[in-house]
Amino acid sequence: MKKLRMGIIGAGGIAQGRHIPAYQQLSDSVVIEAVCDVNIGTAQAAAKEFGIEKVYSDYWDLFSEVDAVTICTPNKFHAEITIAALEAGVHVLCEKPMAMNTEECESMIEAADQSGKVLSIGFHYRFMKDSQAAKKVILKQEIGEPIVARAQALRRRKVPGWGVFTNKELQGGGSLIDWGCHFLDLSLWLLGNPKPVEVMGKSYNQLSKMPNQVNQWGRFNHETFEVDDHVTAYITFENGASLLFETSWAANIKEDVESVSISGQTGGIDLFPFELNQAKHGMLINSQANWIPGEEDSGISQVKNFVDTCLGNDDLIVKPEEAMQVSQIIDAIYKSSETGRSVKIDYKEDL
């Protein structure tokens, strides 16, 4: 059986914590040929830790060695490296968010279309067992047509105190573009990826700009904090559905929350954990699954789908056109917050 030759670009926390271990769990179908990082010491450390033979500091040197790459760099470089890889004839799994803005997403999709190579984005929440169960139930029409979604990705005081998460130039934003994007993507996917048409949003960062921070995830400089730590939004879609959305790194709430809820015409689902809510037989019934099949580690399911798709053995679950919808909404939320008005999303034409 042919193995996919994989290269890792960006050898930091997400590469070492999720992607490299996941690929090594799939050694029958993929082999990590090389790792690359602009900081050669980081790449060398990752190579030593995981037994990877080849190390590079320039991603251009990587392309001739591999069939596919996984991009784990700061957001600013997602589009640049993705387009270069696709033009070099290499498949790409790019970490979320897809890019810094919608225009960059469009360029990435155009490059993928022209190359004929696979492009996917690292929205691993779709691969969680609860998420897969919810999608299956919705496709089986157990809740009828989805109408209203509610998503909360809330952390009480967990601003990342490491890496470049609070650097606006490199990341493009904070809690929304880093963590909330997962819940936007998951909500859109469960709704069937309807076209977003209007967004009202508000972003905040007052808490993280205050001195004497209480923060569970390390220290950061409140004086230079320039990204959002709390975001709210209301999104409407072409098919009449709507989404109430909230995300935070820092909020004065009782406890952290990860929750997605979809209300349909004949029932509803809640995550996390998965629950099916229905009104039938003259009763209100809430059902939970005693067992859901699948990998406990969604990172493994994510890279397996990517590898199998590259090898021609599966269909892609996270399509780039769908990932671009998330970026469209993120752009609109930030613009709405800046202007104080709702933002309508115009479509020139379908890509």
C-alpha positions in Angstrom: 0.0 0.0 0.0 1.3 3.4 -1.0 2.1 5.7 2.0 1.5 9.5 1.8 4.7 11.4 2.4 3.9 14.2 4.8 5.8 17.4 5.7 5.1 19.5 8.8 5.5 23.3 8.3 5.7 25.1 11.7 7.0 22.8 14.5 5.5 24.5 17.5 2.8 23.5 20.0 0.0 22.5 17.7 2.3 20.4 15.5 3.9 18.6 18.4 0.8 18.3 20.5 -1.8 17.2 17.8 -0.7 16.7 14.2 2.6 14.8 14.5 1.4 12.3 17.1 -1.8 11.8 15.1 0.0 11.0 11.9 2.3 8.6 13.7 -0.8 6.7 14.8 -1.5 6.1 11.1 1.8 4.7 10.1 0.3 2.2 7.7 -0.9 5.0 5.4 1.4 8.0 6.1 5.0 8.8 7.0 6.3 12.1 8.2 9.3 12.7 5.9 10.4 16.2 7.2 9.7 19.0 9.5 10.2 22.7 8.8 10.3 25.8 11.0 11.9 29.3 10.5 13.4 28.7 13.9 15.7 25.8 13.0 16.2 24.9 16.6 12.4 24.3 17.0 12.4 22.1 14.0 15.4 20.1 15.2 13.8 19.6 18.6 10.6 18.3 17.1 12.6 16.0 14.7 14.5 14.6 17.7 11.4 14.1 19.8 9.5 12.3 17.1 12.2 10.6 15.1 11.8 12.6 11.9 14.8 12.4 9.7 14.8 15.6 7.6 14.8 19.2 9.0 14.4 22.4 7.1 14.1 26.1 7.8 12.7 27.1 4.4 9.5 25.5 3.3 10.4 25.7 -0.4 13.1 23.1 0.3 10.4 20.7 1.6 8.1 20.4 -1.3 10.2 18.1 -3.4 10.4 15.6 -0.6 6.7 15.2 0.2 3.2 14.5 -1.3 1.4 16.7 1.3 2.1 19.3 4.0 0.4 20.3 7.3 0.7 24.0 7.9 1.0 24.9 11.6 2.3 28.5 11.4 0.9 31.7 12.7 -2.2 32.8 10.7 -0.4 35.5 8.8 1.4 32.8 6.8 -1.4 30.4 6.1 -2.3 31.7 2.6 1.2 32.3 1.5 2.5 28.8 2.3 -0.7 27.1 1.2 -0.7 28.7 -2.2 3.1 27.9 -2.7 2.5 24.3 -1.7 -0.5 23.8 -4.0 1.4 25.4 -6.9 4.2 23.0 -6.2 1.8 20.1 -6.6 1.5 19.3 -2.9 -1.7 18.5 -0.9 -2.4 20.8 2.0 -4.0 20.5 5.5 -3.8 24.1 6.9 -4.5 24.8 10.5 -7.5 27.0 11.4 -8.5 29.7 10.7 -8.1 29.3 7.0 -6.5 32.7 6.5 -6.4 36.2 7.8 -9.4 37.3 5.7 -11.8 36.2 3.0 -9.7 37.5 0.2 -6.8 35.3 1.1 -9.2 32.3 1.4 -10.4 33.0 -2.2 -6.8 32.9 -3.4 -6.2 29.6 -1.6 -9.3 28.0 -3.2 -8.3 29.3 -6.6 -4.8 27.7 -6.2 -6.4 24.4 -5.1 -8.7 24.4 -8.1 -5.9 25.1 -10.5 -3.6 22.5 -9.0 -6.2 19.7 -8.6 -4.7 19.0 -5.1 -6.5 18.5 -1.8 -7.0 21.5 0.4 -8.5 21.1 3.9 -8.6 23.2 7.0 -8.0 22.1 10.6 -11.5 22.4 12.1 -11.1 19.3 14.2 -14.3 19.9 16.3 -16.3 18.4 13.3 -14.5 15.1 14.0 -15.4 14.9 17.7 -17.7 11.9 18.4 -20.5 14.1 19.7 -20.3 16.3 16.6 -20.4 13.3 14.2 -23.4 11.9 16.1 -25.2 15.2 15.8 -24.5 15.4 12.1 -25.8 11.9 11.6 -29.0 12.6 13.5 -29.6 15.8 11.5 -29.1 14.1 8.2 -31.6 11.4 9.2 -34.2 14.2 9.6 -34.6 13.5 13.3 -35.0 17.2 14.1 -36.5 18.4 10.8 -35.2 21.6 9.2 -32.7 23.4 11.5 -34.0 26.8 12.4 -31.9 28.4 15.3 -28.4 27.6 16.5 -26.7 28.8 19.7 -23.0 28.4 20.2 -20.9 29.3 23.2 -17.1 28.9 23.5 -16.4 30.7 26.8 -13.3 30.6 29.0 -13.3 32.5 32.3 -9.7 33.6 32.5 -7.6 31.6 30.0 -5.8 34.1 27.7 -2.9 32.1 26.1 0.3 33.4 27.7 2.6 31.7 25.2 3.3 31.8 21.5 1.9 34.7 19.4 -1.8 34.3 20.2 -2.1 37.9 21.3 -0.2 39.4 18.4 -2.7 41.0 16.0 -0.3 41.4 13.1 0.5 37.6 13.1 -2.8 36.2 14.2 -5.4 38.8 13.0 -7.5 38.6 16.1 -7.9 36.9 19.5 -10.5 34.7 21.0 -12.8 34.8 17.9 -10.2 33.8 15.3 -8.4 31.4 17.7 -11.1 29.4 19.4 -14.5 30.7 18.5 -13.9 29.9 14.9 -14.2 26.2 15.8 -17.7 26.7 17.1 -18.7 28.9 14.2 -17.5 26.2 11.8 -19.3 23.4 13.8 -22.5 25.3 13.9 -22.4 26.1 10.2 -21.7 22.5 9.3 -24.6 21.2 11.5 -26.9 23.8 9.8 -25.9 22.4 6.4 -23.6 25.4 5.6 -26.2 27.9 4.5 -25.0 31.2 3.1 -24.5 33.9 5.8 -26.2 37.1 4.7 -26.1 39.5 7.6 -24.0 39.8 10.8 -24.2 42.0 13.9 -21.2 41.7 16.1 -19.3 43.2 19.0 -15.8 42.6 20.2 -14.3 43.5 23.6 -10.9 43.5 25.3 -11.4 45.6 28.4 -10.7 42.7 30.9 -7.3 41.8 29.4 -6.2 45.4 29.3 -6.6 45.8 33.0 -3.5 45.5 35.3 -2.9 42.8 37.9 -4.4 40.0 35.7 -5.7 36.7 37.2 -5.1 34.3 34.3 -4.9 30.5 34.4 -2.8 30.2 31.2 0.3 32.1 31.9 1.4 35.7 31.9 0.8 38.3 29.2 1.4 42.0 28.9 -1.9 43.9 29.5 -0.4 47.1 28.2 0.2 45.7 24.7 -2.8 43.5 24.6 -4.4 44.4 21.2 -6.8 41.6 20.3 -10.3 40.6 21.4 -10.9 38.5 24.5 -14.7 38.4 24.3 -17.0 38.5 21.2 -20.7 38.3 20.7 -22.6 38.0 17.4 -26.0 37.4 15.7 -25.8 35.8 12.3 -28.7 35.3 9.8 -28.6 33.0 6.8 -30.1 32.9 3.3 -32.4 30.0 4.2 -33.9 31.9 7.2 -31.9 30.2 9.9 -30.0 32.2 12.5 -27.1 31.7 14.9 -26.5 33.3 18.3 -22.8 33.2 19.0 -20.4 34.1 21.9 -16.8 33.3 22.6 -14.2 34.5 25.1 -10.8 34.0 26.5 -11.6 36.2 29.5 -15.1 36.8 30.9 -16.5 37.2 34.4 -18.6 34.1 34.3 -19.1 31.2 36.7 -17.2 28.6 34.6 -16.0 27.7 31.2 -18.6 26.7 28.6 -18.4 24.7 25.4 -21.9 24.4 24.0 -23.7 24.1 20.6 -27.5 23.8 20.4 -29.5 23.4 17.2 -33.3 23.8 17.3 -35.2 22.3 14.4 -38.8 22.0 13.3 -39.4 18.6 14.9 -36.6 18.3 17.5 -33.2 19.6 18.6 -29.7 18.6 19.5 -27.3 19.7 22.2 -23.5 19.4 22.4 -21.4 18.9 24.6 -22.5 16.2 25.6 -24.6 15.0 22.7 -28.4 14.9 23.5 -31.4 14.6 21.2 -34.5 16.6 22.3 -37.9 15.8 20.8 -41.6 16.4 21.4 -43.6 13.3 20.4 -46.1 10.8 21.7 -47.5 13.6 23.8 -44.3 13.8 25.7 -41.1 15.9 25.9 -38.2 13.4 25.4 -34.5 13.9 25.9 -32.3 11.1 24.6 -28.6 10.5 25.3 -26.3 8.0 23.5 -24.9 5.3 25.7 -22.1 4.7 23.2 -20.9 6.7 20.2 -18.3 5.0 17.8 -15.2 6.7 16.7 -11.8 7.9 17.9 -11.5 9.6 21.3 -8.9 11.8 19.8 -10.5 14.0 17.1 -7.1 14.9 15.8 -6.6 11.4 14.6 -9.9 11.3 12.8 -9.1 14.6 11.2 -5.8 13.6 9.7 -7.1 10.2 8.7 -9.8 11.8 6.6 -7.2 14.1 5.0 -4.7 11.3 4.3 -7.4 9.0 2.9 -8.7 11.7 0.7 -5.2 12.5 -0.6 -4.8 8.7 -1.4 -8.2 8.7 -3.2 -9.9 6.5 -0.5 -12.3 9.0 1.1 -14.2 12.3 0.6 -13.1 15.4 2.3 -15.1 16.4 5.4 -13.8 20.0 5.8 -14.0 21.6 2.4 -12.2 24.9 1.8 -15.3 26.6 0.5 -17.0 25.8 3.8 -14.0 27.0 5.8 -14.1 30.3 3.9 -17.6 30.9 5.2 -16.1 31.0 8.7 -13.7 33.7 7.6 -16.5 35.7 6.0 -18.4 35.7 9.3 -15.2 36.6 11.3 -14.5 39.5 8.9 -18.1 40.7 9.2 -18.1 40.5 13.1 -14.9 42.6 13.3 -16.3 45.1 10.8 -19.6 45.3 12.5 -17.9 45.9 15.9 -15.8 48.7 14.3 -18.7 50.5 12.6 -21.5 49.8 15.2 -23.7 48.6 12.4 -24.8 45.2 10.9 -22.8 44.0 7.9 -24.4 42.3 4.9 -22.3 39.7 3.1 -22.4 40.1 -0.7 -21.6 37.2 -3.0 -19.9 38.1 -6.3 -20.4 34.6 -7.5 -19.9 31.1 -6.2 -16.3 29.9 -6.3 
